Amino acid sequence: MARYASMARKKVAILGSTGSIGTQALEVIAANSERFEVVALAAGANRRLLEEQARAFAPKVVVDAREGAAGLLRAATESGAEIVLAATTGAVALDAIFAAAERGIDLAVANKEAIVAAGELLVDAVARGGGRLLPVDSEHSALFQCLVGEDRARVAALLITASGGPFRGASAETLASATLEQALNHPTWRMGTKNTIDSATLMNKGLEAIEAARLFSMPAERVLVVVHPQSLLHGAVLFCDGSVKAQLCAPDMRVPIGYALAYPDRLGSAPREPAFDPLELLGAQPNSSLLRYDYERVDVQRFPSLALAYDALRRGGCAPAVLSAANEIAVEAFVAGEIGFGDIPTLVGAALANVPPYDLTLLGLRRADEAARAFVRGRLAGLPSLSTGV
């Protein structure tokens, strides 16, 4: 730790500090306080937790939902941040994210919607500003790590893994009638409600496939998804010579969060006398005598959300924004008990089929987002039951 004693701490702004990613990021920062300084915290309605965080980290800027997008913009650009962790959901932080990119501030992005909806525009904005775009999702962090030092022209395909969620192996009938409690019972990851439901539908993998295509400039057919229930291998890169480079670690979001915050360094320090158990190092439980990695193909018939995401990716333009916005409203409706689990992809598919195309600009993305939300809300208001289709 003496190595960092004379170094200035990296200034971090966290957008979405009271959510799952935000709270885990603060855990990482608290454990490495000699390396990081929190200069801004922005959160939504959980003002009590935000106040506790503000007392603990004493940031320069603290904003809550009452300030809306303007507050997020202030946290990102007026706090002196060297890196902004975008951990909000939805499109509310887009202005703040783009403003940081244009100013050359590094972006650690855990906001799926920002990359899914505006990935092409954001990659260009980061390149113009001269900062770095650092993925926080475990799968994209894995791909990013595998690609460090590699010639992108020699990449044949990208592979991201799915745990399979709580309904891996479940029948179509079980999925159609799944309860909220069942959908939230994720076998591996600790996530917020929205991300956990997306994991249950496999929409999260569809959104991540779009993210990977945008972040690493890959066409849809070269971004692959495979089910890996152990959740130890998070991403892999297939090269033109047949070699595969993969990244493995425990299913703990603090690992990719820490990698993004510390990049190009890594957190922690190696022990002077390593005494690693090989199986534990590869992900086995302590004292285990066996470790296995299983991989399965995804059944898109049972999980149509994944197919819808690839359809949106191939369409391009604002179609991914429509997909993301429609899914967000459909998930909210499921959580509220307004629709069944199997109705989520039905609503999303209807939005993709009916929302008109918009120009791929920030204004066009906002209009597509609003139109998709309005479309789904309209269907919800007009159809008390979606069981016969939309």
C-alpha positions, -999 to 999 in steps of 0.1 A, spaced: 0 0 0 30 23 4 31 25 -33 0 48 -33 9 68 -2 23 97 -22 -2 95 -51 -33 116 -54 -65 97 -49 -86 92 -80 -117 114 -78 -149 94 -84 -185 105 -90 -212 79 -86 -245 83 -104 -270 59 -88 -251 55 -55 -280 39 -36 -286 11 -61 -270 -23 -62 -239 -13 -82 -236 20 -65 -235 5 -30 -211 -22 -40 -188 5 -56 -188 24 -23 -178 -9 -6 -148 -12 -30 -139 25 -24 -141 22 14 -118 -8 13 -93 11 -9 -97 46 6 -61 54 0 -67 52 -37 -101 68 -42 -120 99 -32 -157 102 -37 -165 137 -50 -201 133 -60 -231 111 -51 -263 111 -70 -293 89 -62 -330 86 -66 -357 84 -40 -337 66 -13 -327 99 5 -321 82 38 -294 59 24 -280 88 4 -276 109 35 -258 80 52 -234 77 23 -228 115 22 -219 114 59 -195 85 54 -177 98 23 -182 136 25 -185 143 -13 -184 178 -28 -217 173 -46 -248 154 -34 -280 153 -54 -312 133 -52 -342 127 -75 -357 161 -68 -330 176 -91 -336 151 -119 -313 150 -149 -299 184 -140 -286 171 -107 -269 141 -124 -253 165 -149 -240 186 -120 -226 156 -102 -208 144 -133 -193 177 -145 -191 201 -115 -175 178 -89 -140 176 -103 -145 139 -110 -118 120 -129 -140 90 -134 -178 89 -134 -195 56 -125 -229 55 -143 -250 31 -123 -285 45 -128 -312 27 -148 -331 41 -177 -322 72 -198 -323 98 -171 -285 100 -169 -278 103 -207 -271 141 -206 -247 136 -177 -230 106 -193 -225 124 -226 -214 156 -209 -187 137 -190 -176 120 -223 -173 153 -241 -151 167 -213 -127 137 -215 -138 123 -181 -134 85 -179 -167 67 -178 -172 34 -159 -206 24 -173 -230 0 -155 -260 16 -172 -272 -10 -197 -297 14 -213 -270 40 -220 -250 16 -241 -279 -3 -256 -298 28 -267 -270 53 -274 -239 31 -277 -229 42 -311 -232 78 -302 -214 74 -269 -184 55 -283 -179 84 -308 -183 110 -280 -157 93 -258 -133 91 -287 -138 128 -294 -134 138 -257 -103 116 -252 -114 98 -221 -119 61 -216 -151 40 -217 -147 13 -191 -174 -14 -189 -186 -25 -155 -209 -54 -163 -190 -86 -155 -193 -99 -191 -181 -68 -208 -153 -63 -182 -143 -98 -191 -142 -91 -228 -124 -58 -222 -97 -76 -202 -93 -104 -228 -89 -77 -255 -62 -57 -238 -31 -58 -260 -49 -76 -288 -54 -66 -324 -91 -62 -328 -88 -72 -364 -78 -107 -353 -110 -113 -333 -134 -138 -347 -162 -137 -322 -171 -126 -287 -187 -149 -261 -207 -139 -231 -222 -163 -206 -255 -165 -188 -262 -182 -156 -295 -193 -169 -313 -174 -141 -339 -189 -118 -358 -206 -147 -329 -226 -163 -345 -259 -175 -380 -247 -167 -408 -256 -191 -427 -230 -212 -457 -236 -190 -438 -228 -159 -423 -197 -174 -458 -184 -185 -471 -186 -149 -440 -177 -130 -444 -155 -99 -425 -125 -89 -410 -143 -60 -397 -171 -83 -383 -146 -108 -364 -128 -81 -348 -159 -67 -316 -157 -87 -292 -186 -80 -259 -167 -83 -259 -129 -85 -269 -101 -61 -286 -75 -82 -315 -50 -81 -350 -60 -90 -349 -48 -126 -317 -66 -135 -329 -98 -117 -361 -99 -137 -341 -93 -169 -319 -122 -159 -350 -144 -155 -363 -136 -190 -327 -136 -204 -334 -101 -217 -302 -91 -198 -282 -113 -221 -299 -97 -251 -291 -62 -238 -255 -74 -231 -251 -87 -266 -261 -53 -279 -237 -37 -255 -209 -60 -266 -216 -52 -303 -215 -15 -296 -185 -14 -272 -163 -36 -293 -176 -29 -329 -189 -64 -336 -218 -75 -358 -247 -94 -342 -236 -128 -357 -202 -125 -340 -216 -119 -305 -225 -153 -289 -244 -162 -258 -240 -195 -239 -255 -207 -206 -229 -214 -179 -246 -221 -146 -215 -219 -125 -211 -182 -134 -173 -184 -131 -164 -177 -168 -178 -143 -176 -166 -137 -211 -143 -151 -238 -128 -139 -271 -123 -163 -300 -94 -153 -322 -89 -160 -359 -63 -188 -352 -88 -208 -331 -74 -196 -297 -99 -187 -270 -90 -163 -242 -114 -162 -213 -117 -143 -180 -128 -161 -148 -135 -149 -113 -160 -154 -85 -195 -141 -92 -189 -109 -73 -197 -75 -89 -171 -58 -68 -144 -74 -90 -154 -57 -123 -163 -25 -104 -128 -24 -89 -112 -32 -122 -130 -3 -139 -123 22 -111 -86 12 -108 -79 7 -146 -52 4 -159 -41 -10 -125 -57 -37 -104 -67 -35 -68 -52 -56 -40 -17 -70 -37 -3 -105 -41 8 -122 -9 45 -126 -4 42 -164 -1 13 -175 -23 -4 -207 -10 -33 -210 -35 -54 -241 -37 -57 -247 -75 -93 -256 -75 -103 -227 -53 -83 -204 -76 -104 -217 -105 -136 -211 -85 -143 -242 -64 -157 -240 -29 -131 -244 -1 -121 -280 5 -138 -292 -27 -122 -321 -46 -141 -314 -78 -148 -284 -101 -167 -285 -133 -177 -260 -159 -210 -267 -178 -221 -250 -209 -255 -252 -226 -271 -237 -257 -298 -210 -251 -334 -221 -260 -348 -189 -276 -382 -206 -279 -385 -206 -241 -367 -173 -237 -379 -151 -266 -366 -119 -251 -331 -129 -263 -343 -133 -299 -360 -99 -297 -328 -83 -286 -309 -97 -315 -336 -86 -338 -333 -50 -324 -295 -52 -328 -298 -62 -365 -323 -35 -372 -300 -9 -356 -308 28 -354 -332 34 -325 -346 -1 -323 -324 -11 -293 -337 20 -275 -373 9 -282 -365 -26 -270 -349 -13 -237 -376 12 -229 -405 -12 -237 -388 -39 -216 -384 -15 -187 -422 -6 -186 -431 -43 -191 -409 -53 -162 -424 -26 -140 -459 -39 -149 -449 -75 -139 -434 -63 -106 -466 -44 -99 -487 -75 -106 -504 -60 -137 -492 -87 -162 -478 -122 -161 -442 -131 -166 -448 -145 -200 -464 -112 -211 -431 -93 -208 -416 -104 -242 -451 -102 -258 -453 -65 -250 -417 -58 -260 -422 -76 -293 -453 -55 -300 -434 -23 -293 -406 -33 -317 -432 -40 -344 -452 -8 -339 -430 21 -328 -419 40 -359 -382 46 -366 -365 77 -355 -332 93 -365 -302 81 -345 -295 113 -326 -299 120 -289 -332 137 -297 -343 108 -318 -334 83 -291 -354 103 -265 -384 103 -289 -380 65 -295 -377 59 -258 -408 80 -250 -428 64 -279 -420 29 -267 -430 37 -231 -462 53 -243 -470 24 -265 -466 -2 -238 -485 19 -212 -513 22 -238 -515 -15 -243 -515 -20 -205 -543 4 -201 -563 -11 -229 -558 -48 -222 -566 -62 -187 -551 -95 -197 -524 -102 -223 -526 -139 -221 -540 -142 -256 -514 -119 -272 -509 -82 -279 
